[in-house]
Amino acid sequence: MKIAHALRPSFWRREHHLDKMTLKELVLAYVQYPAIIGYVLLAAVAIAFYVRSPAPPAPTLIAVAAATFVYPLVWYVLHRWVLHSRWMFKVAPLASTWKRIHYDHHQDPNHLEVLFGALHTTVPTIALATLPVGYAIGAPWQAGPGGAAIAFATGLLTTCFYEFCHCIQHLAYKPKNKWLAEMKKRHMAHHFHDENGNYGITSFVWDRLFGTFYDRPERPKKSPTVFNLGYTPEMAERYPHVAKLSGGVATGHPRQREGRQDRAA
């Protein structure tokens, strides 16, 4: 699988695979990753704007709570109906975006460079999900800009939290914390058993409400498209855009593919 060089910052001299990393190595990589640095800097700018044009305590707290509440729902909707769609790879201008934002991640779930979202897709989404809500909450207090700024900052910092939890889920260790262990269990099932469910990251409330929450015993057969999201070799013949970008269509478990590549070398 080909990964664009732009996705591998120059200060990283090798690829990073979470199933081969320690927690310390993950933390060091996480705090240096450009997207995470970008979120923190943007959050600082939003907080500075809020300080200059503050909202009263009540709308501020409501805006923070609303942004925190809406985030899991927005993630669920995007994850289920956009990232796992089978229409984006059929449209040439969208094929590279779909490959970058999710196909590569399912092709090799532990590859850190493609686990993080890309700023050009995540930041507009965070803005659309939080700025209008925050503005509407602050408006009755004549503090729409301040409400929007604090909601946006909340969305950005929540993204940092989500991204770190996502990394932890793919890290080679079994969490002792019950909540983390359950979270990891559900996400691993999504990646290695059946991708058509367990769409949440830190919360699976919306999976339960929409009927996509599952335990592995409830789905005894493994999904044949868990690693390719339906972009099979047959589909690639009809819609070759992603295959051209990826150097072909990889099949099978990512670690088995890696073993075959090592033997061929």
C-alpha positions in Angstrom: 0.0 0.0 0.0 1.4 3.4 -1.0 1.3 6.2 1.5 1.8 9.7 0.3 5.1 11.2 1.4 3.2 14.3 2.7 1.7 12.1 5.4 5.1 11.2 6.8 6.7 14.3 8.5 10.4 14.7 7.9 11.3 14.3 11.5 9.9 10.7 11.5 12.6 8.6 9.9 10.6 5.4 9.9 7.0 4.3 9.7 5.2 3.8 13.0 3.0 0.8 13.8 1.1 0.9 17.0 1.1 -2.9 17.5 4.9 -2.6 17.8 5.1 0.6 19.9 5.2 1.3 23.7 3.0 3.8 25.4 6.1 6.1 25.8 6.9 5.9 22.1 3.2 6.7 21.3 3.2 9.8 23.5 6.4 11.1 21.9 5.0 10.6 18.4 1.6 12.0 19.3 2.8 15.3 20.7 5.0 15.8 17.6 2.4 15.0 15.0 1.5 18.0 12.8 -2.2 17.5 13.0 -2.2 17.4 16.8 0.0 20.5 16.9 -2.4 22.2 14.5 -5.4 21.4 16.7 -3.7 22.8 19.8 -2.6 26.0 18.1 -6.1 26.6 16.6 -7.6 25.9 20.0 -5.3 28.5 21.5 -6.3 31.0 18.9 -10.0 30.3 19.5 -9.5 30.7 23.3 -7.6 34.0 22.8 -10.5 35.2 20.7 -12.9 34.1 23.4 -10.9 36.0 26.0 -11.1 39.2 23.9 -14.9 38.7 23.3 -16.0 36.6 26.2 -19.5 35.2 26.7 -21.1 35.1 30.2 -20.6 31.9 32.3 -24.0 30.4 31.5 -23.7 30.4 27.7 -20.0 29.5 27.9 -20.8 26.4 29.9 -23.8 25.5 27.7 -21.7 25.9 24.6 -18.9 23.7 26.0 -21.5 21.1 27.0 -23.2 21.3 23.6 -20.0 20.9 21.6 -19.0 17.9 23.8 -22.4 16.3 23.3 -22.7 16.8 19.5 -19.2 15.5 18.8 -19.9 11.8 19.2 -23.1 12.1 17.1 -21.2 14.0 14.3 -18.5 11.4 14.4 -21.0 8.5 14.2 -22.8 10.0 11.3 -19.6 10.7 9.3 -18.0 7.4 10.2 -21.0 5.4 9.2 -22.4 7.2 6.2 -19.3 8.9 4.8 -16.1 7.1 5.8 -17.8 3.7 5.3 -19.7 4.7 2.2 -19.2 3.0 -1.1 -19.8 6.0 -3.3 -16.7 8.1 -2.6 -14.3 5.8 -4.4 -16.5 5.8 -7.4 -16.0 9.6 -7.9 -12.5 10.4 -9.2 -12.1 13.8 -7.4 -13.1 12.2 -4.1 -11.2 8.9 -4.4 -7.9 10.3 -3.0 -9.8 11.8 -0.1 -11.6 8.6 0.8 -8.3 6.7 0.5 -6.6 9.1 2.8 -9.3 9.5 5.4 -10.3 5.9 5.9 -9.4 3.3 3.3 -5.7 3.4 4.2 -6.6 3.1 7.9 -8.6 0.0 7.4 -6.0 -1.5 5.1 -3.5 -1.3 7.9 -5.3 -0.3 11.2 -2.1 0.0 13.2 -0.3 2.3 10.9 0.0 5.5 12.9 0.7 7.9 10.0 -2.8 7.3 8.5 -4.6 6.9 11.8 -4.7 10.7 12.4 -7.2 12.7 10.4 -6.0 15.2 7.8 -6.4 18.9 8.8 -7.9 19.9 5.6 -10.9 17.5 6.2 -11.1 17.6 10.0 -10.9 21.3 10.8 -13.8 22.4 8.4 -15.9 19.5 9.9 -15.2 20.6 13.5 -16.0 24.2 12.5 -19.3 23.3 10.9 -20.3 21.1 13.9 -19.4 23.6 16.6 -19.3 27.3 15.4 -23.1 27.6 14.6 -24.1 25.8 17.8 -21.9 28.0 19.9 -23.0 31.2 18.2 -26.7 30.3 18.6 -26.2 29.6 22.3 -24.3 32.9 22.9 -26.6 35.1 20.7 -29.4 35.6 23.4 -26.7 37.1 25.6 -25.3 39.2 22.7 -22.2 36.9 22.9 -22.5 34.9 19.7 -18.8 35.2 18.7 -17.6 34.3 22.1 -19.9 31.3 22.3 -18.8 30.2 18.8 -15.1 30.5 19.8 -15.4 28.5 22.9 -17.4 25.8 21.2 -14.8 25.6 18.4 -12.0 25.3 20.9 -13.9 22.6 22.7 -14.3 20.7 19.4 -10.6 20.9 18.7 -9.5 19.8 22.1 -12.1 17.0 22.0 -10.5 15.9 18.7 -7.1 15.7 20.4 -8.7 13.5 23.1 -10.4 11.3 20.5 -7.3 10.9 18.5 -5.2 9.8 21.5 -7.9 7.3 22.6 -8.0 6.0 19.0 -4.2 5.5 19.2 -4.5 3.7 22.6 -7.1 1.3 21.0 -4.5 0.2 18.4 -1.6 0.1 20.8 -0.2 -3.3 21.7 -1.4 -3.5 25.3 -4.5 -4.5 27.3 -5.9 -1.6 29.3 -6.5 -2.3 33.0 -9.2 0.4 33.1 -12.6 -1.2 32.5 -13.8 1.6 30.3 -10.7 1.7 28.1 -10.7 -2.1 27.8 -14.3 -2.1 26.7 -13.6 0.7 24.2 -10.6 -1.1 22.8 -12.6 -4.3 22.5 -15.4 -2.7 20.5 -13.0 -0.8 18.2 -10.9 -3.9 17.5 -14.0 -5.8 16.5 -14.8 -2.9 14.1 -11.4 -3.2 12.5 -10.7 -6.9 12.6 -14.1 -8.7 12.6 -16.9 -6.6 11.1 -16.6 -3.0 10.0 -20.4 -2.6 9.8 -20.9 -1.6 13.4 -19.3 -0.3 16.5 -18.7 3.1 14.8 -18.0 5.0 18.0 -14.6 5.8 19.4 -14.9 6.7 23.1 -18.7 6.3 23.3 -21.0 3.7 21.7 -24.3 5.3 22.8 -25.2 6.2 19.2 -24.4 2.7 18.1 -26.9 1.4 20.6 -29.5 3.9 19.6 -29.1 3.2 15.9 -28.8 -0.6 16.3 -25.1 -0.9 15.1 -23.7 -2.0 18.5 -22.6 -5.6 18.5 -20.6 -8.3 20.3 -18.6 -10.7 18.2 -20.7 -13.8 19.3 -23.7 -12.0 17.7 -21.8 -12.0 14.4 -20.0 -15.3 14.2 -18.8 -14.8 10.7 -16.0 -12.4 9.9 -16.8 -9.7 7.4 -15.0 -10.4 4.1 -14.6 -6.6 3.5 -13.3 -5.7 7.0 -9.9 -4.5 5.5 -11.0 -3.1 2.2 -14.4 -1.5 3.0 -15.9 -3.1 -0.1 -13.2 -1.9 -2.5 -12.5 -5.4 -3.8 -10.3 -6.3 -6.8 -13.5 -6.6 -8.8 -14.7 -3.2 -7.7 -11.3 -1.8 -8.5 -11.7 -2.9 -12.1 -14.8 -0.7 -12.5 -13.5 2.2 -10.3 -9.6 2.1 -10.5 -8.9 5.5 -9.0 -8.0 4.3 -5.5 -6.1 1.3 -6.9 -3.9 3.5 -9.0 -3.1 5.7 -6.0 -2.4 2.6 -3.9 -0.3 0.6 -6.3 -2.9 -2.1 -6.6 -5.5 -3.7 -4.2 -4.1 -5.4 -1.1 -6.0 -8.4 0.2 -5.9 -10.4 3.5 -4.7 -9.5 6.9 -2.2 -6.5 7.0 0.4 -8.4 9.0 0.2 -11.4 6.6 0.7 -9.0 3.7 3.7 -7.6 5.5 5.2 -11.0 6.0 4.8 -11.8 2.3 6.5 -8.5 1.4 9.4 -9.3 3.7 9.9 -12.7 2.2 9.7 -11.3 -1.3 12.4 -8.8 -0.4 
